[in-house]
């Protein structure tokens, strides 16, 4: 099947924004499902819940939480970008807005990482 490159170029920052938005949304949904699973361990008793919490306080899970913060920040800022486009604002400057949004997400995630670094190192 051949794609008409004039209708769907299939490359560029717009495609990256599209896929990053969807993948970050899926990561957030996965986290929410895992969160419900972990919280449901309280049904097994306080000792069961406490052991799950002790396990989840390990440095690898703190690093995964940093990834979660990155996903939430990226998804939220890109969502604002999409709403602006739906309102007719900034359509001709999509690339600049996406780059600015990605830089802002990276800076905010970096700040969160610096704050969490003492918990990661132990």
Buried (B, 14 or more C-beta within 10 A) or exposed (E): EEEEEEEEEEEEBEEEBEEBBEEBBEBBEEBEEEEEEBEEBEEEEEEEBEEBEEEBEEEEEBBBBBBBBBBBBBBBBBBEBEEBEEEEEEEEEBEEBBEEBBEEBEEBBEEBBEEBEEEBEE
